[in-house]
Amino acid sequence: MGTQGRELRRHFLREYLESDLVAPGVDQHAGAAIVLGALLTPGILLPLLLSFKYGVPWWSAIEREGASWEDKLLFVLLAMIASGFVSLAAWDALQPARRDRLVLGPLPLRPGVIVRAQVASLAALVLAVNVASMGAGPVLFALVMVSGSSTATWSGVARTMAGHAAACLMAGAWVFLCAVSTNAVLFNVLGAASFRRAGSVLRVIGAAGLAGLFLSLPLLIGRVEALVAAPPWWAAWAPPLWFLGVWEYVAGHGDAWWTRLAWRGVWSTSTLAVVALCGLVLGYARRLGGQNTVSRPAAAGGQGIRRLLRSRVLIGSGIGTAGARACFAFSLQTLTRSAPHRLIVGAILGAGLACAALVLAQGARGATAPRGDDGPAILAVQHILTLSIAVGIRIAAAFPAELPASWVFSFLSTGRVNEWILGVKRAASWAGVLPVILLTWPLTAVRFGVAAATIHAIVGFVASACWIGVLFIGVTKAPFSSTLEAGRGGPKARWALYFVAFLSFIYVLVRVEAAAMGSTSGRLALAAGSAVVYAAIRGLERIMARTPRPPRFDDGDDWDFQSLDLSR
């Protein structure tokens, strides 16, 4: 049984680390190495950046401790965010997959062996992620904190290191156990079919929330000292403050309030561990016990999309040729039914929501000043969110829905990848951008009126068509079906230029709109200009769609050999 347990632990751990989205036969541990490097970076860079802050020699111990709360909370929140993203990525693997039921079910294995192996692999994963997210932070940050102090002792430094490690490990474990507990409870209460649907929605919401939380960190950590000085009632129920209390308690700096928060974090983490373990045991017993049942064939999905594809409305709306319409339908299917793609778009949209919230908050503060106006901030919300949707779909298009889907594109056409890209652009515009514009329309209508909001919606749709076209410049890989090798296809240098250009474009466009909204002639000029620009975009797309261009179905570049001139 010991050998079986070890093999099962390796099997479950490989399920977390491996992905069907990358090219077969490629060393998939390269992707894990990239993620590990990203996790290690904050623990090394942040203490070095904070060394300038704590080099002040005239601070008292109390002043130094109060100034450190926001930095400690930053480390805790980064650990929680890292663990949250890993939890969402491993969501589907927390319950036994169909192949596990078919293979492990008939084997002479006790359910306890399988559950213990699953729990051990989960513990190894969360421990590795939390340790990596801390990096050298516990050692470096403790040394940085006392760099300007003349009263620090080695025992105090050691307790600060221990508090850092305990707080970050417990915070990451708490988030991971929340995900496991939620996963197990949903599966046992809803059943397999409803669990998949509810889990898909929760993953998108979770990814959006984590991305928004990451971008909101500067705003949150800047208010910690004032929050602790006069804590409101809800502060005692904020999980990040629980683990900040753990840090203070272990480091020996905790008063009664910090101690109460620390024990609340300990008890909540222990309770979640019990719930997660019981849920995993019950879920595995149910699934492995039913491996011999005859499963009903799943109903064919996407019937509404297929009817829409054959409708005259779609053909007449300018989606394009038959190949573009087919890729349009395939893109809709992928974006609405594929969990990884929904997760990518949700994370980018969450970042956009956080940026929009910050812009609105800044606009609200500016409106209270003399001659202040929150109009540009309200106008910018739509553009920020539509840009987020466009970037999310552009990134998601590089990930395959299923690798065998490439044969569909090979059969569909020969040498017209621009025709396929046109279908993805239409899916991004009609299924991604248009709903966002409709949802943000009431906000603009309340502030500027119905007519101005309608003009703003038209301008936003045309502007989104512009940056969707820019984002897909130079794309030659078949969308949603090409292999993705770990370590390749990463951010290019032009993405930094895109970011600056898009921000500048939004700033100028918002100022132009705000100036034109005050008059009827200005609104008509915006509408006419938008029509001209959109007609030019459509004409350029038709020309590009007719241009023969061979597609690629993999990351076939050999940059690692060419750098050594070994490809000759």
MARMIRO-320931 format. One record per residue (C-alpha): residue number from 1; x, y, z. Coordinates in pm, 1 decimal. Each point is the difference from the previous one (the first is absolute). Layout:
N
REC torro       c1       c2       c3
REC   NUM        X        Y        Z
...
***
This chain:
568
REC torro       c1       c2       c3
REC     1      0.0      0.0      0.0
REC     2    290.4    233.7     59.6
REC     3    111.4    -34.7   -362.8
REC     4   -356.4     47.3   -121.5
REC     5    -36.7    313.6    211.5
REC     6    320.3    148.6   -140.5
REC     7   -105.5    -71.2   -356.6
REC     8   -341.7    151.8     59.6
REC     9    155.7    311.2    155.1
REC    10    221.2     44.9   -304.6
REC    11   -300.1    -56.2   -226.9
REC    12   -216.0    261.9    170.3
REC    13    286.6    250.0     19.5
REC    14     67.3    -42.2   -372.6
REC    15   -367.2     75.9    -66.4
REC    16     46.2    337.2    169.4
REC    17    322.8     83.7   -181.6
REC    18    -85.4   -128.8   -346.1
REC    19   -241.2    156.2   -245.0
REC    20   -170.6   -112.8   -319.0
REC    21     47.3    350.0   -141.1
REC    22    366.8    -39.9    -82.2
REC    23    159.9   -191.5   -280.1
REC    24     24.0   -375.6     51.9
REC    25    350.6   -130.8     51.8
REC    26    124.1    332.0    139.3
REC    27    157.4     18.7    344.3
REC    28   -290.6    155.0    186.7
REC    29    207.9     65.6    309.9
REC    30    137.4    307.0   -178.7
REC    31   -333.4    169.4     62.1
REC    32     20.0    -89.9    368.5
REC    33    351.0    148.4     11.0
REC    34   -130.2    327.2   -145.7
REC    35   -279.7     13.3    258.0
REC    36    250.2    -77.5    275.3
REC    37    221.8    286.4   -112.4
REC    38   -297.0    238.2      2.2
REC    39    -88.4   -111.1    353.5
REC    40    355.6     42.5    129.9
REC    41     50.7    349.3   -138.4
REC    42   -209.4    207.0    248.7
REC    43    164.3   -160.5    303.9
REC    44    338.8    116.7   -125.3
REC    45    -78.9    336.3   -157.4
REC    46   -240.3    141.6    258.7
REC    47    243.3    -15.3    296.9
REC    48    268.9    164.6   -212.7
REC    49   -235.7    280.4    -99.5
REC    50   -112.2     46.6    361.3
REC    51    357.2     30.8    126.1
REC    52    -13.3    375.8    -69.7
REC    53   -309.5     36.2    218.1
REC    54    137.6   -175.6    309.2
REC    55    345.9    153.5     -7.8
REC    56   -124.4    288.9    216.7
REC    57    210.7      1.8    321.7
REC    58   -222.2    230.4    210.1
REC    59   -315.6   -212.1    -10.2
REC    60   -112.2   -144.0    331.3
REC    61    -98.2   -365.3     26.2
REC    62   -370.0     93.1      8.5
REC    63     28.1    222.5   -308.5
REC    64    193.5   -266.4   -187.0
REC    65   -258.4   -263.4     88.7
REC    66   -293.8    219.6   -106.5
REC    67    167.3     82.9   -329.7
REC    68     55.6   -371.0    -69.7
REC    69   -368.3   -102.5     11.8
REC    70    -73.2     99.2   -357.7
REC    71    307.7   -185.3   -126.6
REC    72    -87.0   -309.9    199.8
REC    73   -354.3      8.1   -133.7
REC    74    142.0     24.0   -352.1
REC    75    195.6   -324.5     50.4
REC    76   -309.9   -169.8    142.8
REC    77   -222.5    112.7   -287.9
REC    78    254.7   -109.9   -261.3
REC    79      9.8   -346.4    159.0
REC    80   -380.2    -17.1     -4.9
REC    81    -20.4    114.0   -362.7
REC    82    265.8   -249.2   -114.9
REC    83   -175.1   -283.7    180.1
REC    84   -335.3    113.9   -140.6
REC    85    115.2    -13.0   -361.6
REC    86    153.6   -345.1     50.0
REC    87   -322.4   -117.0    165.1
REC    88   -204.7    116.6   -296.5
REC    89    240.4   -165.2   -242.9
REC    90    -24.0   -330.7    189.7
REC    91   -377.2     21.3     51.2
REC    92    -93.9   -279.1   -242.1
REC    93    268.6   -232.5    138.3
REC    94   -131.1     22.7    358.3
REC    95   -261.6   -264.6    -82.3
REC    96     83.1   -331.1   -169.5
REC    97     -9.8     27.3   -376.4
REC    98   -186.9   -244.1   -223.6
REC    99    320.9   -182.9    -91.1
REC   100     80.2    -35.6    371.1
REC   101   -340.0   -160.7     59.8
REC   102     44.5   -238.5   -291.6
REC   103    359.2    -96.4     88.1
REC   104     11.2     16.8    378.2
REC   105   -353.2   -121.6     66.1
REC   106     45.7   -365.1   -108.9
REC   107    344.6    -29.0    166.1
REC   108     29.7   -170.3    340.5
REC   109     63.1    328.3    179.6
REC   110   -165.1    106.5    319.4
REC   111   -168.0    342.5    -28.5
REC   112    209.1    115.4    294.9
REC   113    322.3    -49.5   -196.7
REC   114   -130.0    214.8   -286.7
REC   115   -128.0    273.0    230.4
REC   116    325.5      9.6    199.6
REC   117    198.6     26.3   -322.6
REC   118   -222.8    282.5   -121.1
REC   119     29.3    186.0    331.1
REC   120    378.7    -46.8      4.2
REC   121     33.3    132.6   -355.4
REC   122   -218.9    298.0     86.3
REC   123    210.8     70.9    309.0
REC   124    320.2    -19.5   -205.1
REC   125   -142.3    235.3   -261.3
REC   126   -120.9    263.5    245.4
REC   127    323.1    -20.9    200.6
REC   128    211.7     42.5   -312.7
REC   129   -206.1    296.9   -119.6
REC   130      3.1    172.9    338.3
REC   131    371.3    -53.9     56.5
REC   132     73.3    125.3   -351.5
REC   133   -222.1    306.6     45.8
REC   134    190.9     85.6    319.1
REC   135    338.2    -61.9   -159.3
REC   136    275.0    158.6    204.3
REC   137   -247.1    254.0    138.7
REC   138     -0.9   -119.2    363.8
REC   139    377.1     32.3     24.5
REC   140     51.5    313.3   -209.3
REC   141   -294.8    199.3    131.5
REC   142     85.9    -68.9    365.1
REC   143    355.3    122.0    -60.0
REC   144   -124.6    305.1   -191.5
REC   145   -239.1     93.7    282.0
REC   146    283.9     28.2    254.2
REC   147    251.4    156.1   -240.5
REC   148    -34.1    342.9    160.7
REC   149    -72.3   -110.9    356.3
REC   150    256.8      4.2    279.4
REC   151   -218.0   -191.9    248.4
REC   152    -75.8   -311.7   -205.9
REC   153     99.9   -341.3    135.4
REC   154     67.6   -323.8   -181.3
REC   155   -282.3   -172.3    186.6
REC   156   -240.4    271.5   -115.9
REC   157    119.6    -37.6   -357.8
REC   158    -48.7   -377.7     19.6
REC   159   -355.8     43.8    132.0
REC   160    -75.3    245.8   -280.4
REC   161    121.1   -256.3   -253.5
REC   162   -217.7   -266.4    162.5
REC   163   -301.1    233.0      1.4
REC   164     49.1     79.0   -369.8
REC   165     18.9   -367.7    -92.7
REC   166   -295.3   -101.2    220.3
REC   167   -226.5    279.9   -124.5
REC   168     68.8    -54.6   -371.0
REC   169    -19.9   -379.3     21.5
REC   170   -326.0     11.8    191.9
REC   171   -148.1    266.2   -229.1
REC   172     79.9   -203.3   -310.3
REC   173   -129.4   -318.9    160.6
REC   174   -322.2    177.2    102.7
REC   175    -72.2    107.3   -359.4
REC   176     82.4   -344.4   -137.7
REC   177   -217.1   -171.7    262.5
REC   178   -283.2    240.1    -84.2
REC   179     20.0   -112.5   -362.0
REC   180     17.3   -369.9     91.0
REC   181   -287.9     30.6    248.0
REC   182   -217.3    189.5   -247.0
REC   183     83.1   -252.4   -270.7
REC   184    -85.9   -297.0    221.2
REC   185   -320.9    147.7    139.6
REC   186   -127.3    101.5   -343.0
REC   187     71.9   -344.3   -144.1
REC   188   -171.8   -187.5    281.9
REC   189   -301.1    232.4     11.7
REC   190    -61.8     74.2   -367.9
REC   191    119.4   -314.2   -173.6
REC   192    246.2    -31.9   -286.8
REC   193   -194.5    183.7   -274.4
REC   194   -108.6    301.5    205.6
REC   195    342.8      4.1    167.1
REC   196    170.1     60.4   -336.1
REC   197   -229.3    291.3    -84.0
REC   198     24.5    163.0    343.4
REC   199    375.6    -57.1     10.7
REC   200     47.6    172.0   -334.7
REC   201   -179.6    311.7    123.4
REC   202    191.1      1.4    329.7
REC   203    336.4    -33.4   -175.4
REC   204    -67.5    297.5   -225.4
REC   205   -119.7    210.7    293.5
REC   206    298.5   -111.0    206.9
REC   207    250.5     79.4   -274.0
REC   208   -153.9    342.7    -53.7
REC   209      2.1     67.6    374.2
REC   210    362.5   -105.3     46.0
REC   211    118.0    208.3   -295.1
REC   212   -193.1    298.8    131.3
REC   213    140.7    -51.6    348.9
REC   214    353.5    -11.5   -138.3
REC   215    -41.1    333.7   -177.1
REC   216   -167.8    152.9    306.3
REC   217    287.8    -84.9    233.1
REC   218    151.6    351.1      0.0
REC   219   -336.0    147.3    100.7
REC   220    -61.0   -258.1    274.5
REC   221    335.2     -9.2    173.2
REC   222     22.0    378.5     25.0
REC   223   -279.6      6.1    261.3
REC   224    112.3   -270.9    239.9
REC   225    150.0    222.3    268.2
REC   226   -313.1    215.1     24.1
REC   227   -215.7   -312.9     -2.6
REC   228    187.8   -156.1    290.8
REC   229     -3.5    324.3    198.6
REC   230   -382.3      5.1      0.1
REC   231   -118.6   -341.8   -123.9
REC   232   -361.9    -14.1   -121.5
REC   233   -220.7   -297.3     80.3
REC   234     68.9   -176.1   -330.1
REC   235    377.8      2.4     48.6
REC   236    -29.7   -293.5    241.6
REC   237   -154.0   -206.1   -283.0
REC   238    254.1     81.7   -272.1
REC   239    210.1   -315.8    -65.3
REC   240    316.9    190.4   -106.9
REC   241      1.7    174.1    338.3
REC   242    -31.0   -337.3    174.0
REC   243    332.2   -107.3   -142.3
REC   244    155.0    337.3     64.5
REC   245   -101.9    -74.9    359.3
REC   246    179.0   -335.4    -25.8
REC   247    312.4    184.8   -111.6
REC   248    -17.9    243.7    292.5
REC   249    -79.0   -274.1    253.2
REC   250    288.5   -226.7   -103.6
REC   251    239.8    296.4    -22.8
REC   252    -90.3    101.9    356.1
REC   253   -155.3    335.9    -93.9
REC   254   -364.4    -93.8     41.4
REC   255   -241.1    162.7    241.9
REC   256   -342.4   -140.0     90.8
REC   257   -153.3    105.2   -334.2
REC   258    275.3   -159.3   -208.4
REC   259    -17.7   -314.7    214.1
REC   260   -374.8    -30.4    -53.9
REC   261     46.1     36.4   -375.3
REC   262    281.3   -258.1     -1.3
REC   263   -207.3   -264.9    172.9
REC   264   -289.1     72.0   -234.5
REC   265    232.5    -77.8   -291.3
REC   266    119.7   -321.8    166.3
REC   267   -349.2   -128.6     73.6
REC   268   -139.1     89.9   -342.4
REC   269    289.9   -174.7   -174.9
REC   270    -46.2   -311.3    215.3
REC   271   -375.4     -4.5    -68.5
REC   272     54.6     31.7   -374.3
REC   273    250.7   -286.8     12.4
REC   274   -258.9   -227.8    164.6
REC   275   -271.5     99.1   -247.9
REC   276    234.6    -50.0   -295.1
REC   277    113.2   -343.2    119.6
REC   278   -353.5   -123.6     66.8
REC   279   -119.4    135.4   -334.5
REC   280    283.2   -168.7   -189.6
REC   281    -65.2   -333.9    170.1
REC   282   -372.4     13.7    -73.5
REC   283     52.4    119.9   -357.6
REC   284    252.2   -271.4    -81.4
REC   285   -220.9   -265.1    155.5
REC   286   -292.8    111.6   -214.2
REC   287    195.4     23.0   -323.8
REC   288    207.6   -311.8     35.6
REC   289   -302.7   -192.7    116.4
REC   290   -189.1     86.6   -315.6
REC   291    264.6    -75.8   -256.1
REC   292   -197.1   -295.6   -142.0
REC   293   -322.1    191.0    -51.8
REC   294   -103.4     60.6   -357.0
REC   295     39.0    365.7    -80.3
REC   296   -259.2    165.1   -215.1
REC   297    125.0    164.5   -316.1
REC   298     40.5    370.1     38.6
REC   299   -232.2    215.9   -197.4
REC   300    159.0    171.4   -288.7
REC   301     85.8    354.3     98.8
REC   302     11.9    312.9   -203.0
REC   303   -329.6    -51.6   -187.9
REC   304    -88.1    366.7     40.2
REC   305    333.9    103.5   -146.8
REC   306    -46.1   -234.2   -296.0
REC   307   -346.5    141.4    -68.3
REC   308    145.0    349.6     22.4
REC   309    274.2    -98.7   -244.2
REC   310   -261.0   -101.5   -259.9
REC   311   -218.1    305.9     53.8
REC   312    -32.5    276.9   -255.4
REC   313     60.7    256.0    272.9
REC   314    351.9   -128.2     56.6
REC   315     76.7    -32.5   -369.7
REC   316   -126.8    349.7    -66.4
REC   317    177.1    157.7    298.6
REC   318    334.6     -9.3   -172.8
REC   319    168.4   -280.2    194.2
REC   320    179.5    -89.2   -320.4
REC   321     42.2   -305.1   -218.9
REC   322    -99.3   -353.7     92.5
REC   323    341.0    -62.1    157.7
REC   324    -26.6    312.6    213.9
REC   325   -351.1    -96.7    111.3
REC   326    117.1   -349.2     92.1
REC   327    286.9    141.0    205.7
REC   328   -243.4    248.2    154.2
REC   329   -218.6   -286.0    123.3
REC   330    302.8   -202.4    113.4
REC   331    132.1    301.0    194.9
REC   332   -335.4     50.0    172.0
REC   333    -11.5   -366.6     95.4
REC   334    350.2     15.2    142.8
REC   335    -41.6    325.4    191.6
REC   336   -330.2   -108.4    155.0
REC   337     65.3   -371.0     65.4
REC   338    374.6    -34.9     62.8
REC   339     94.7     51.3    364.9
REC   340    364.3    108.7    -59.5
REC   341   -105.8    260.2   -254.5
REC   342   -273.4    134.8    224.1
REC   343    258.9     20.1    277.9
REC   344    241.4    201.8   -215.0
REC   345   -264.9    245.8   -115.6
REC   346   -139.5     26.3    354.8
REC   347    341.1     80.8    148.2
REC   348     68.6    274.1   -255.2
REC   349   -351.3    138.7     45.5
REC   350     53.6      5.9    377.0
REC   351    312.6    208.4    -51.2
REC   352   -202.6    233.9   -219.5
REC   353   -273.0     28.0    263.6
REC   354    260.1     93.4    260.9
REC   355    144.4    267.9   -230.3
REC   356   -348.7    132.6    -75.0
REC   357    -80.9     15.9    372.4
REC   358    320.5    192.5     68.3
REC   359    -78.0    243.4   -283.0
REC   360   -353.4     53.4    132.9
REC   361    132.0     57.3    352.6
REC   362    251.2    251.0   -130.9
REC   363   -271.3    172.8   -200.9
REC   364   -230.0     17.8    302.0
REC   365    275.2    165.7    204.2
REC   366     74.0    240.5   -284.5
REC   367   -368.3     95.6    -28.8
REC   368      6.8    144.2    352.9
REC   369    280.0    240.8    -90.1
REC   370    -68.3    343.9   -148.2
REC   371    -79.3    -33.7   -370.5
REC   372     23.8   -376.4     39.1
REC   373   -181.6   -234.2   -236.6
REC   374    -53.9   -374.2     20.3
REC   375   -118.7    -23.6   -361.0
REC   376    330.2   -118.1   -152.9
REC   377     30.6   -271.6    265.8
REC   378   -349.6   -132.0    -77.6
REC   379     72.8      3.0   -372.7
REC   380    327.9   -186.5     54.8
REC   381   -169.5   -294.9    174.9
REC   382   -148.3   -140.2   -321.3
REC   383    328.0     28.2   -189.4
REC   384    200.5   -165.4    279.9
REC   385   -238.3   -296.2     20.3
REC   386    -27.5    -51.2   -375.8
REC   387    378.7     12.9    -25.8
REC   388     22.5   -262.1    276.9
REC   389   -238.1   -230.6   -186.6
REC   390    196.5     44.0   -322.3
REC   391    332.9    -78.2    169.9
REC   392   -151.1   -300.6    179.2
REC   393   -134.7   -151.5   -322.0
REC   394    327.3     70.2   -179.5
REC   395    193.9   -190.4    268.9
REC   396   -260.1   -278.6     16.3
REC   397     21.8    -51.9   -377.3
REC   398    359.6   -117.4     41.9
REC   399   -114.3   -291.6    220.2
REC   400   -155.1   -301.6   -171.4
REC   401   -347.3   -116.9     91.1
REC   402    102.6   -349.0   -108.7
REC   403    309.4    -86.5   -198.9
REC   404   -191.1   -230.6   -241.0
REC   405   -208.9    304.0    -99.6
REC   406    280.4     99.5   -236.7
REC   407   -127.0   -250.4   -257.0
REC   408   -322.3    201.9    -26.6
REC   409    195.9    303.3   -115.1
REC   410    215.8   -208.5   -230.0
REC   411   -313.8   -138.2   -163.0
REC   412   -179.2    335.7     -5.2
REC   413    235.1    196.4   -219.8
REC   414    351.5     13.9   -131.2
REC   415    226.0    295.7     49.3
REC   416   -251.2    259.8    124.9
REC   417     77.7     43.5    366.9
REC   418   -116.4    363.6    -17.4
REC   419   -346.7   -132.3    -77.7
REC   420      4.8   -197.7    324.3
REC   421    135.8    296.3    196.7
REC   422   -289.6    206.1   -136.2
REC   423   -243.1   -244.0    161.8
REC   424    179.0     38.3    335.8
REC   425    -13.9    378.6    -31.7
REC   426   -373.5    -14.6    -62.9
REC   427    -46.9   -225.3    302.9
REC   428    199.6    245.0    212.1
REC   429   -210.0    292.1   -124.0
REC   430   -348.6   -151.1     15.0
REC   431     33.4   -241.9    291.9
REC   432    256.2    187.0    209.7
REC   433     -4.7    372.6    -65.2
REC   434   -369.5     53.5    -75.6
REC   435   -129.5   -146.4    332.3
REC   436    245.0    220.7    191.3
REC   437   -119.3    307.1   -188.5
REC   438   -364.4    -85.5     72.9
REC   439     75.6    -51.8    370.5
REC   440    186.1    330.0     34.0
REC   441   -253.8    196.9   -205.5
REC   442   -227.0     82.8    300.0
REC   443    293.4    151.3    190.1
REC   444     69.9    239.7   -286.4
REC   445   -369.5     69.3    -58.1
REC   446    -51.5    108.8    359.8
REC   447    289.5    243.2    -21.1
REC   448    -30.5    134.8   -356.6
REC   449   -345.4    -98.0   -124.3
REC   450   -132.3   -264.4   -239.3
REC   451    114.8    163.5   -324.1
REC   452    355.0     60.7    121.2
REC   453     21.7   -352.0    145.4
REC   454   -103.9   -147.5   -334.3
REC   455    267.6    200.9   -182.0
REC   456    253.1   -111.7    263.0
REC   457   -100.0   -364.3    -59.0
REC   458     55.8     39.9   -374.9
REC   459    339.4    160.8     57.4
REC   460     93.2   -277.5    244.5
REC   461    -93.3   -275.6   -246.4
REC   462    207.2    158.4   -276.2
REC   463    292.9     62.9    235.0
REC   464     -9.4   -363.0    112.9
REC   465      5.5   -111.4   -364.4
REC   466    316.1    206.7    -41.1
REC   467    193.1   -156.2    284.3
REC   468   -127.9   -348.7    -77.1
REC   469    153.3     46.4   -343.3
REC   470    324.6    125.3    152.2
REC   471     19.7   -290.8    245.4
REC   472    -29.5   -256.3   -280.2
REC   473    263.3    159.1   -223.2
REC   474    254.8   -259.8   -107.9
REC   475   -194.4   -299.4    137.2
REC   476     56.1   -301.9   -223.3
REC   477    -87.2   -282.5    238.4
REC   478   -337.6   -169.9    -34.3
REC   479   -217.8    134.7    283.2
REC   480   -110.2   -225.7    286.0
REC   481    162.6   -307.9   -156.5
REC   482    377.0     50.1    -17.5
REC   483    241.6   -163.6    239.3
REC   484    155.3    212.3    268.7
REC   485    343.7    -91.9    126.0
REC   486     95.4    105.2    349.7
REC   487    244.1    287.3      0.2
REC   488    -87.0    115.1   -351.6
REC   489   -254.6    239.4   -130.9
REC   490     39.5    222.0    304.4
REC   491    -37.5    375.4     21.1
REC   492    174.8    177.7   -283.1
REC   493    170.3    336.7     14.2
REC   494   -285.0    153.7   -197.5
REC   495   -249.6    -69.1    280.6
REC   496    164.3    274.0    207.8
REC   497    -47.0    236.6   -293.6
REC   498   -360.1   -115.4    -36.2
REC   499    -63.3     76.1    367.4
REC   500    134.5    354.4    -24.2
REC   501   -173.9     61.0   -333.5
REC   502   -337.4   -125.5    125.4
REC   503     15.6    211.5    316.7
REC   504     92.0    305.9   -203.3
REC   505   -276.3    -74.0   -250.5
REC   506   -261.1    -38.0    275.5
REC   507    111.9    323.9    166.1
REC   508    -20.9    199.6   -323.2
REC   509   -326.0   -164.8   -109.4
REC   510   -168.0     69.1    334.1
REC   511    105.4    364.2     -8.3
REC   512   -132.3     37.8   -354.5
REC   513   -330.0   -165.4     93.5
REC   514    -41.5    213.7    312.4
REC   515     53.0    315.7   -205.2
REC   516   -241.9   -112.0   -271.9
REC   517   -280.5   -118.1    230.0
REC   518   -107.4    355.0     80.3
REC   519   -137.7     80.3   -344.6
REC   520   -212.4   -167.3   -265.0
REC   521    252.5     75.2   -271.6
REC   522    274.6   -163.0    204.2
REC   523   -204.5   -316.8     43.4
REC   524    -79.4    -16.8   -369.8
REC   525    368.2     46.4    -80.8
REC   526     88.0   -291.3    229.8
REC   527   -261.6   -222.0   -165.3
REC   528    114.1     92.0   -351.6
REC   529    366.5    -49.5     85.2
REC   530    -75.3   -338.1    155.2
REC   531   -186.5   -111.3   -313.8
REC   532    290.2     98.8   -223.6
REC   533    256.7   -176.5    219.0
REC   534   -210.7   -316.4     24.6
REC   535    -49.7    -12.2   -376.8
REC   536    375.9     30.3    -46.7
REC   537     62.2   -282.1    248.6
REC   538   -249.5   -229.2   -172.0
REC   539    148.9     71.7   -341.1
REC   540    351.0    -77.7    123.6
REC   541   -120.7   -324.7    158.8
REC   542   -162.0   -114.9   -323.3
REC   543    323.2     62.2   -189.1
REC   544    204.0   -191.4    257.3
REC   545   -249.2   -288.9      6.3
REC   546     45.4    -52.7   -374.1
REC   547    380.0      1.8     31.9
REC   548    143.3   -355.3     -1.5
REC   549    204.9    -56.4    314.1
REC   550    116.8   -340.2    121.8
REC   551   -108.8    -85.5    356.7
REC   552    214.3   -147.9    275.8
REC   553   -118.8   -263.0    244.5
REC   554    294.1      2.8    241.5
REC   555    277.9    214.1    143.7
REC   556    233.4   -114.8   -271.9
REC   557    265.6    263.0     52.2
REC   558    344.7   -131.4     86.1
REC   559    134.7    306.0    180.9
REC   560    186.7   -212.8    253.0
REC   561    209.4   -152.7   -278.3
REC   562     33.0    308.2   -215.5
REC   563    154.5    194.8    285.3
REC   564    294.0   -241.0    -16.6
REC   565     -9.7    -17.1   -380.0
REC   566    -56.0   -377.3     19.8
REC   567   -294.8    -24.8   -239.0
REC   568    208.2     -5.1   -314.7
***
